[in-house]
Amino acid sequence: MMSKSPNGRLTITEAAERVGVSPKTLLRWEKAGKTPRPKRDWRGWRVYEQEDLSELIAFHDHLRRW
């Protein structure tokens, strides 16, 4: 099981591992407007919640069907 912060949020690395892509791929999708922008923590780091993760997995599944 992968680590998760106490508040249930994932880092970009953890989210990418769960989706099955690299963190750079998540950044590219975000910058291209293909996926919604995640929230940021007090340091400005991206934090992914379960809803974000579900959307990323759905988008990845859509791409794999092509």
Secondary structure, DSSP 4 states (H G I P E B T S, - for coil): -----TTS-B-HHHHHHHHTS-HHHHHHHHHTTSSPPPEE-TTS-EEB-HHHHHHHHHHHHHHHT-
